[in-house]
Amino acid sequence: MRERVVRQLDGVGPVLSCADLTELRAMLFPSPPGGSAPSDPPIGASAPQGPVTWGDLVVDAAGHRVTWCGDPLRLTRTERELLARLIGPPLVVWSYEQLLSAVWNGTHRGDTATLHSAIRRLRHKLRSLPGGPQVHTVRGVGYRLDPPPPPA
């Protein structure tokens, strides 16, 4: 069926054919050379080693601690791990599958309701931080943060 469609479109323009959504995302959002982006973290991938920062926000996943301007921020383990991945370098769009795999060790594969609920709670807590990070939805793909503001 695909071959017939491709033949009918021959000469009209470029045709992209892929097996599923995961393959399409890999084509549209390739990992940069060196593999520094979280293209598909292995199941059970650990949180970033050492503290990661976003402006005045510091997430120390290993120390189970998050601070904003030096003051502790009360987050659950799940919220802390989500935030550590979203602010960890490089700032990229994390797909739903990548976050589910990294934070929940792949145990909620395909069930994005759990992820959306955790992101909603995280957004609510971050909203109280003046000038703090905002979690943005990339519709149909995942979540991302803006770069931190330049130092004053």
N, C-alpha and C positions, 0 to 999 in steps of 0.2 A: 504494500500500500504506500509506504513512504517513497519507494523508488518511483512509483507512478506519479506521485505529487511532484517530486523533484524534477522529473522529466518534463512535466507540464509547465513548470516554472522556469525551465532552462532558458537563459537569455534575458529574463525579466530583471534579475538582480541576484545578489548573493542569497544563498539559502543555507540556513543553519539547521542541522538535524541532530537531536540528542535523544538519548533513551529516557531520561527522567529529569526531575527538577534539580537533583543533586549535581548531575552532569552539567546542566545549564548554568547553575551557579558557579561551578568550577571554571566554566568557559568565560563567564562574564566578570568574575572576580578572582583572577589568578593570583597565586602567591608570588610576591616579588622574589627575585633570585636570592638565594641564601636561606630561603625558608623562614624568614623572620616573622611572617604573618601567621596568625593562628588558622591555617587553611583547613585543617581537620585534626584537632588535637586528639591524641589517642584516648581511647576509653580509659578513664581513671587518671587522666592528666592532672598533675598536681598544680596548685596555685603558683603564681610567680614566686621565685625565690627572693626573699628579702622584701623590704617595704617598697611599694610603688606609690608615686605621687602624682597629683593633678593639682597644680597651684598649691593652695594651703591644705589640701586634703591628702592625708597619708593613710594608706591601707597596708597594714602589716598582717598578712594572712597567717603567717607562721606564729606570730605573737597574739593572734586573735584580737587585734586592736585596730580601730579606725579613729583618726583624730581630724578635726577641722580647726585650723588656727590653734593647734595645741590642745584643744578641748576634746575629750572623748565623745564619740558619736555611737549611740547604742544601735547596733545592727545585729541581725541574726547571722548565723554561720552562712546560710545560703545567700543573704544579701551581701555579706562581706566578700564571699567568693565571686559573686556576679560583678560587684564593683571592682574587685582586684583585676578581673579579666578585662572589663570595659576600659579601665584607665591605664592598664599596662601597655607599654610600648610594643609595637606601634599602635596608634589610635586607628582602628579599622572598623569596618562593619562586621560584627559577629553574627553569623547566621543562627537561627533558632537551633539547628542541629548541633552546631559547634558548642553553644552554651549548654544545651542539655547534656551533651557528651562530657564536657569539661566539669560542670558543676554537680551534675547528678550521676556522673559515671555511666551515662547512657541508659540508666534504668527507666527513664521516662521517654524513651525514643518514640517520636510521633505524637506525644501528648504535650502540646504546647500550652495548654491551659495552666499547668503548674508554673511554667516559665513566665507567662503573662501576669499571673497573680503575684509572683515574687518581684517582677519588675515594677508592678503597680505599687507594691509596698515600699520598694526602694525609692521610687520617684517621690512618694509622699514624704519620706524622711529627708530626702535631699532638698526638697522644696523649701525647707526652713533655713537652708544655708545661703546667706546673701552672697551672690556671685559664685555659688557652687556649681558643680557639674549638673547638666541636664541630660537625661537619657532620652535619646530620640529614636523613634521607630522608623525603620526603613521598610516600608510596607511590602509585605510578602517575602522579605529577606531576613531581617533580624533587627539588631539594635546597635547604636553607636553613641559616642560622646563627641562634643566639640573639643578642639584643642583648648588647653587651659589658657587663661588670660596671661599676657606677658607680665613679668615681675615689675612692680612699681619702682 
